[in-house]
Amino acid sequence: TNCLRARGWGLFSAETVTHPATETFDRLDDRGPGPGPGEQPAIAVLKEAGTVTLNDDGSQSAPVTITVSNTGNDDLQGVLLDDSLDIFGAGTLIAIESLASPDLTLNPNYDGLADTQLLTGADTLPIAGTGTVTFTLRFDPADEPGPFTNTVTATGSGVISAETVTDTATATFDRLDDPGPGPGPGEQPA
C-alpha cells in the first residue's frame, strides 16, 4: 500500500486543504524460469529440394535450401539446424557442395553423417528474423530407387523466456533414371 497526502492552501483565502490518496497493489510472484506473460518463443523451418541434375561422372546433384524463421515474440539464441544426410541407403553421399549462409554461422565440420549440425549454435535470431542455408548434395544413388527424403530439425531458446522450441521440415527428391545406352531424349536411332 502506498499513501500520498497532498496539502495546499488558498492564495487569497489562506484556507488549508488536505486530500489523502491510497493506492494498493500486489507484488509479483517469483515465477521462476519460463516465459513471462508476453514471451512466446516459436521457430519455423522450411526445407526445399530443387531439380536433380546429372553430372558428367554419372553422379547426381540436388540443390537444397533451408530457411529458419523466428515466428515468436522472443529473440531466439543458440539456433541449430540438425540435418542428417544418411538418406541414400545403398547409394553414397559423395559431397556437400556450395554450402553457404549469408546470415548464420556454419559449422565447418558438418558432413551430414558423423556431424549433423549445420550451424555452430552461436547465432541469435531476432523476432521476425530469418536465416537461410543453401547447398548442393552430390550423390550416387546406386540401385536405390528413391525417392530420397531428408529431414531437418531447427532448435532455439528464447532469450527472455529460456524456453527451447523446435520445428521439423522435410524435402523429398527423386533420382534421375539412368537412360542407359542408346539414343538420348529427342534423338532418333540411326
Salt bridges, closest charged atoms under 4 A:
ASP57 OD2 - ARG138 NH2 3.14
ASP83 OD1 - LYS47 NZ 2.50
GLU97 OE2 - ARG138 NH1 3.51
